[in-house]
Amino acid sequence: MKIPKWGVVAAVLFMALAMLLMVVPVGASPDVYPCNFYGTAMVDGVPVGGGTGISAWFLSVEVASTLTGDGGLADDEYSLVVYLDEVYEDEEVSFMIDTLWADETGTWQSLQFVEVNLTATTPDTTPPEVDSTSPTDLQTDVLVDTVVTATFFEDIQEGANFALITISGATGVSATIVGDTLTIAHDDFAYETTYEVTIPAGAVNDLADNPLVAPYAWSFTTGEDPPPEVVSTVPVNGARGVAVTTKVTATFTEDIQEGVNFDDIGIGEVTGVSTSIDGDTLTIAHDDFAYNTTYEVTIPAGAVEDLANNPLAEAYPWSFTTELKPAPPEEVEVEEEEIVVSPKPELGPHVSVGNLRISPAEVSLNQPVTISLSVFNSGDRGGSKTLNLLINGELEQSTRVGIPAHGNKSFSFTVQRASPGVYSVYIEGASGWFTVSGLEAPSAPAEAGLGTGDLIAIVIIAIILIGGLTFAFLYIRRSA
């Protein structure tokens, strides 16, 4: 059977193409190289013993492991070879010491020795415990405004579960933490009352998230309500030079009831005495004092009572001396002075620049940039100013501008640049900048090189292809 001419040609071309595809690879795989990590290993600040496992991890996968002291190394030393593709050059590798993640990482570098001294810390699993409290458990005579605290053996983290902490019978309870000390705020306690503080299990966590395992509770009892006492007065005891109109006040340790026996309160030989109370402050009104006179104020025992009906236990006296009577003012004859108004001096030219404008702020190569500014003259006479344009600190252009008195003018420069970059502009104290952007030629994609074997294969295929085509040509011609 006679084979068609086009069939012979197609067969030869098909065989050549198939051989080319088999020999020439479509894409080259990256090569694999080793990196030798080495160093020491410590856990909780103590060198590890020989035979401790050291493993390397990359992209969450274990890629190599070894034992300390292996191959004649010291007990805490290791040597670990990690093989990775060359495309992972300078990538970070993580390490584990036995089952603990090391604090350090290493940078993978092909065919290099990289020292990484590894350290790790054993996780804290010990729950927090209370070391001491204030007030202490079963303490008595506790002040009603006492701050309640609990101190732990370790630092505690701020937590949402603080709301679980309670003080039985108290209001306004809230807790805050500073380091290892928990402070429990509250409204003032009542007198002669027993309170119990409870920190439930799980209400606090240490810095490692370990919660308080068992609830901790303690109690204390407040003391009796003390009688009121004077803590300060106006004027103070022994004061001199007191103004005759001064109001007399006495401030107590606590709030006082209105007018129990206020009529017993007196101020020496002064008239118009009356008393009033505002919270913890007693005010004693009076007619004006006499000049240069000593007065004694006395609040007798029982004259005031606190809100719990506890009376002042002991009388409280104090004294002060008023000011001297001022001398009458002397009459002074004032001579009228002639006011001379000097004429306003004339101001010479005072030229300044401002309102610098750069448009556009970003241009392409060789595109013009307009730099405008205003020149002002606030003087009474006309003047002129030389405008020096500096680009990146170098003089670009210079011109002199005349400005009339109290006038202003706008002026502009035009510049362009053939190189990309940021250019600073400075004109007589006014400054700004503009940007010249240039287009960068895209980098050519890297071409995969052919090895010697690939070149030989291509030459052989080319010879076969040429021979096939020659055979086909001769065959066709002979058949014709």
C-alpha positions in Angstrom: 0.0 0.0 0.0 1.4 3.4 -1.0 1.8 5.8 2.0 0.6 9.3 1.3 3.3 11.9 1.2 1.8 14.1 3.9 1.5 11.0 6.2 5.3 10.4 6.1 6.0 14.0 6.9 3.5 14.0 9.8 4.9 10.8 11.3 8.5 12.2 11.2 7.4 15.5 12.8 5.4 13.7 15.5 8.3 11.4 16.5 10.7 14.4 16.8 8.2 16.4 18.9 7.6 13.4 21.3 11.4 12.9 21.8 11.8 16.6 22.5 9.1 16.6 25.1 10.6 13.5 26.9 14.1 15.0 27.0 13.6 18.7 27.8 12.0 19.3 31.2 9.0 21.6 31.5 10.3 23.3 34.7 13.2 22.7 37.0 12.7 21.8 40.6 14.7 23.7 43.2 17.7 22.0 44.7 17.8 20.8 48.4 20.6 21.9 50.6 21.6 21.3 54.3 22.0 23.9 57.1 23.8 22.8 60.3 22.2 24.4 63.4 24.3 23.9 66.6 24.6 25.3 70.1 23.5 24.6 73.7 20.2 23.9 75.3 18.9 25.1 78.7 15.5 24.6 80.5 14.5 26.9 83.4 18.1 28.3 83.4 19.7 24.9 83.9 21.7 23.1 81.1 19.9 20.0 79.9 21.3 16.5 80.4 22.7 14.2 77.6 20.1 12.5 75.5 17.6 15.3 75.6 15.6 15.5 72.3 16.1 18.6 70.1 13.8 19.0 67.1 13.5 21.6 64.3 10.2 22.7 62.9 9.4 24.5 59.7 5.9 25.6 58.6 4.5 23.6 61.5 6.2 20.4 60.4 9.0 18.6 62.2 11.9 18.6 59.7 14.8 17.2 61.8 15.6 15.9 65.3 18.6 14.8 67.3 19.8 14.3 70.9 22.1 16.4 73.0 25.5 15.0 73.7 25.3 12.9 70.5 28.5 12.3 68.6 31.0 13.3 71.3 29.3 16.6 72.2 28.9 17.9 75.7 25.7 16.8 77.5 24.0 20.2 76.8 25.2 20.6 73.2 23.5 19.6 70.0 24.2 19.5 66.3 21.2 19.4 63.9 21.2 19.3 60.1 18.1 20.7 58.4 17.5 20.0 54.7 15.3 22.5 52.9 14.7 23.7 49.3 16.9 26.6 48.2 13.8 28.8 47.9 13.6 28.9 51.7 16.8 30.8 52.1 16.7 33.1 55.2 13.4 31.6 56.5 12.9 31.1 60.2 13.1 27.6 61.8 11.6 26.9 65.2 13.0 24.5 67.8 11.7 22.3 70.7 13.7 21.1 73.7 12.0 17.8 74.4 8.3 18.9 74.7 8.9 22.6 75.3 9.1 25.2 72.6 12.4 27.1 72.7 12.3 30.9 73.0 14.7 31.2 70.0 14.4 30.6 66.3 17.1 30.1 63.7 17.6 31.5 60.2 18.0 28.7 57.6 21.0 29.3 55.3 22.1 26.8 52.8 25.5 25.1 53.3 26.1 27.2 56.5 26.7 26.5 60.2 24.3 28.6 62.3 24.7 28.8 66.1 21.5 29.0 68.1 21.7 28.6 71.9 18.2 27.3 72.9 16.4 28.2 76.1 12.9 27.2 77.3 10.8 27.6 80.4 8.6 25.0 82.1 5.0 26.2 82.1 3.6 27.4 85.5 0.8 25.1 86.6 0.7 26.0 90.3 -2.6 27.8 91.2 -2.5 31.0 93.2 -2.9 31.1 96.9 -3.6 33.8 99.5 -0.6 34.7 101.6 -2.1 37.4 103.9 -5.1 39.6 104.4 -6.0 43.0 105.9 -7.8 43.1 108.2 -6.6 39.7 109.4 -9.0 36.8 110.0 -11.1 37.3 113.2 -9.6 40.8 113.8 -11.8 43.1 116.0 -12.1 46.9 116.5 -11.6 47.4 112.7 -12.2 50.9 111.5 -15.3 51.4 109.4 -13.3 53.0 106.5 -10.6 50.2 106.5 -9.4 49.2 103.0 -9.7 45.4 102.6 -6.8 43.7 100.8 -5.7 40.1 100.0 -2.0 39.5 99.1 -1.1 36.3 97.0 2.1 34.4 96.7 2.4 35.6 93.1 1.1 38.3 90.7 -2.5 38.1 89.7 -4.0 39.3 86.4 -6.8 41.7 86.0 -10.0 39.6 85.6 -13.7 39.9 84.8 -14.4 37.4 87.6 -13.6 39.9 90.2 -17.3 40.7 90.3 -17.7 37.3 92.2 -15.8 38.7 95.2 -18.1 39.6 98.1 -18.2 41.2 101.5 -21.3 40.1 103.3 -23.6 42.9 104.3 -21.4 45.6 102.6 -22.3 47.8 99.6 -20.3 49.3 96.8 -17.9 46.3 96.6 -15.4 46.3 93.8 -12.0 44.8 93.3 -8.8 45.8 91.6 -5.3 44.2 91.4 -1.8 45.7 91.5 0.9 43.0 91.2 0.1 40.4 93.9 -2.2 42.6 96.0 -6.0 42.5 95.5 -7.8 45.6 96.9 -11.5 45.3 97.7 -13.2 48.7 97.8 -16.5 49.3 99.6 -18.8 51.9 101.2 -18.0 52.6 104.8 -18.8 49.7 107.1 -21.2 49.9 110.0 -19.9 50.0 113.6 -19.9 46.9 115.8 -20.6 44.6 112.8 -19.0 41.4 111.6 -18.2 41.1 107.9 -17.0 38.1 105.9 -15.0 38.4 102.7 -15.2 35.6 100.2 -13.0 35.1 97.1 -14.6 32.2 95.2 -12.7 29.6 93.3 -11.9 30.8 89.8 -12.4 34.5 90.8 -8.7 35.2 90.3 -6.1 33.8 87.9 -2.3 34.1 88.0 -0.3 35.4 85.0 -0.1 31.8 83.7 -4.0 31.6 83.7 -4.0 29.2 86.7 -7.2 29.9 88.7 -7.7 29.9 92.4 -8.7 26.3 93.1 -10.6 26.6 96.4 -12.6 29.6 97.8 -10.9 31.7 100.4 -12.9 33.4 103.1 -12.1 35.4 106.3 -14.0 37.6 108.7 -13.5 40.6 111.0 -15.6 42.9 113.3 -15.7 46.7 113.3 -15.3 48.7 116.5 -17.6 50.9 118.5 -18.8 54.2 117.1 -16.4 56.8 118.7 -17.6 60.2 119.9 -17.0 63.2 117.7 -13.8 65.1 118.0 -12.6 68.5 116.7 -9.9 68.2 114.1 -9.5 71.9 113.0 -10.7 75.4 113.7 -10.9 78.8 112.1 -9.1 80.9 113.4 -6.5 78.4 114.6 -5.7 78.3 118.3 -3.3 81.2 119.2 -3.8 83.1 115.9 -3.1 86.8 115.9 -4.2 89.6 113.6 -7.5 88.0 112.9 -9.9 90.2 110.9 -12.8 91.4 113.1 -15.3 90.1 110.5 -13.9 86.5 110.5 -16.4 83.7 110.8 -15.5 81.1 113.4 -15.8 77.4 112.4 -14.9 74.0 114.0 -14.6 70.9 111.9 -15.2 67.4 113.4 -14.2 63.9 112.7 -17.7 63.1 111.4 -21.0 64.6 110.6 -22.9 66.4 113.4 -26.6 66.7 114.2 -28.3 70.1 113.9 -28.6 72.0 117.2 -28.6 69.5 120.1 -27.2 71.9 122.7 -25.7 74.6 120.5 -26.9 77.3 122.9 -24.1 76.3 125.3 -21.5 77.4 122.7 -20.0 80.9 123.3 -17.3 83.3 122.2 -16.1 85.5 125.1 -17.8 88.9 125.4 -19.2 89.1 121.9 -22.8 89.6 120.9 -25.0 88.1 118.2 -23.7 84.6 118.5 -25.6 81.9 116.6 -24.6 78.4 115.3 -25.3 76.3 112.3 -24.0 72.9 111.0 -23.2 71.7 107.5 -22.1 68.1 107.6 -19.0 67.9 109.8 -18.5 71.7 110.0 -19.9 73.9 112.8 -20.1 77.7 112.0 -20.4 80.2 114.8 -21.7 83.6 113.6 -21.3 86.8 115.6 -21.3 90.6 115.5 -18.0 92.1 114.5 -15.2 91.5 117.0 -13.4 94.5 118.6 -9.9 95.4 117.4 -6.9 94.2 119.2 -8.9 91.9 121.5 -8.4 88.2 122.6 -11.4 86.0 122.3 -11.9 82.4 123.6 -14.3 80.0 121.9 -15.7 77.1 124.0 -17.7 74.1 122.8 -18.7 72.4 126.0 -18.9 68.6 126.4 -22.2 67.3 125.1 -22.9 70.5 123.2 -22.8 68.6 119.9 -23.6 64.9 119.0 -22.8 62.8 115.9 -25.5 61.1 113.8 -25.5 58.1 116.2 -26.2 60.4 119.2 -22.7 60.1 120.5 -21.9 63.4 122.3 -18.7 65.4 122.4 -16.8 63.7 125.3 -14.7 66.7 126.5 -15.0 70.5 126.2 -13.0 72.0 123.4 -11.7 75.6 123.9 -9.4 77.7 121.7 -8.5 81.4 121.5 -7.2 84.0 119.1 -6.5 87.8 119.0 -8.0 90.2 116.5 -6.1 92.7 114.3 -5.0 96.2 115.3 -7.3 99.1 114.4 -6.0 100.6 111.2 -4.9 104.2 111.1 -7.1 106.7 109.1 -5.8 107.2 105.6 -3.7 110.3 105.0 -4.9 112.8 102.4 -2.5 113.0 99.6 -2.6 115.8 97.0 -2.2 114.4 93.6 -0.7 116.7 91.0 -2.1 116.3 87.5 0.5 115.3 85.0 0.4 116.6 81.4 0.0 113.7 79.1 2.1 114.1 75.9 1.1 112.0 73.0 4.1 111.3 70.8 3.4 111.0 67.1 3.5 107.5 65.7 6.9 107.0 64.0 6.8 106.2 60.4 7.8 102.6 59.5 10.1 102.0 56.7 9.6 99.1 54.2 9.0 95.7 55.8 8.9 93.0 53.1 8.1 89.4 53.9 7.0 86.3 52.0 4.5 83.6 52.6 1.6 81.5 51.3 4.0 79.1 49.4 2.1 77.0 46.8 3.6 74.1 44.7 1.5 72.7 41.8 1.3 69.9 41.0 2.8 68.3 44.1 3.7 65.1 42.2 4.9 65.1 38.5 6.5 62.8 36.0 10.0 63.2 34.5 10.5 66.6 32.8 7.0 67.8 33.7 6.9 71.5 34.8 6.2 72.4 38.4 4.9 75.9 39.3 6.1 77.3 42.6 4.1 80.4 43.7 4.2 82.7 46.8 3.0 86.0 48.0 5.3 89.0 48.8 4.0 91.4 51.5 5.1 94.9 52.5 3.7 96.0 55.9 5.8 99.2 56.0 4.9 102.8 55.4 7.2 103.1 52.4 7.7 101.0 49.3 10.5 98.5 49.1 11.9 95.5 47.3 13.2 92.0 48.1 15.4 89.5 46.3 13.7 86.1 46.1 16.2 83.2 45.9 14.7 79.8 45.0 16.7 76.9 46.4 16.0 73.3 45.3 17.6 70.7 47.6 19.7 73.5 49.1 21.1 74.7 45.8 20.2 78.1 44.2 17.9 77.4 41.3 16.6 80.9 40.3 16.8 84.5 41.7 14.7 87.6 41.1 14.1 90.9 42.8 10.5 92.1 43.4 9.4 95.7 44.3 6.3 96.1 46.6 4.5 99.4 47.4 3.8 100.4 51.0 1.1 98.2 52.6 0.9 96.2 49.4 1.4 92.6 48.2 2.2 90.8 45.0 2.2 87.2 43.9 5.2 85.7 42.1 6.0 82.3 40.7 8.9 80.2 39.4 8.7 77.2 37.0 11.1 74.3 37.3 11.3 70.7 36.0 13.5 67.7 36.8 14.8 64.8 34.7 15.5 62.5 37.6 12.9 61.0 40.0 13.0 61.9 43.7 11.6 64.2 46.4 12.8 67.8 46.0 12.8 70.3 48.8 11.8 74.0 48.0 13.0 77.0 50.1 12.3 80.7 49.4 13.2 83.2 52.0 11.8 81.3 55.0 8.9 79.6 53.2 9.4 75.9 52.4 7.8 72.9 50.8 8.5 70.0 48.5 7.4 68.2 45.3 7.9 64.6 44.0 9.1 63.5 40.6 8.2 59.9 39.8 9.9 57.9 37.1 8.8 54.7 35.4 11.1 51.7 36.0 11.5 49.1 33.3 10.0 45.8 34.5 12.6 43.3 35.3 12.9 40.4 32.8 11.8 37.1 34.1 14.5 34.7 35.0 15.1 32.1 32.4 15.8 28.5 33.4 19.1 27.4 32.0 19.7 24.2 30.2 22.2 21.7 31.3 24.8 20.0 29.1 22.6 16.9 28.8 19.7 19.0 27.7 21.8 20.6 24.9 23.0 17.2 23.7 19.5 16.0 23.5 18.4 19.0 21.6 21.2 18.5 19.1 20.3 14.9 18.6 16.7 15.7 18.1 17.6 18.5 15.7 19.7 16.0 13.7 16.8 13.5 13.6 14.4 16.2 12.6 16.6 17.4 9.8 17.3 13.8 8.7 13.5 13.1 8.8 12.7 16.1 6.8 15.5 15.3 4.2 14.1 11.7 4.0 10.6 13.0 3.5 11.7 15.4 0.8 13.7 12.8 -1.1 10.8 10.3 -0.8 8.3 12.7 -2.1 10.5 13.7 -5.0 11.3 10.1 -5.9 7.6 9.1 -5.8 6.8 12.0 -8.1 
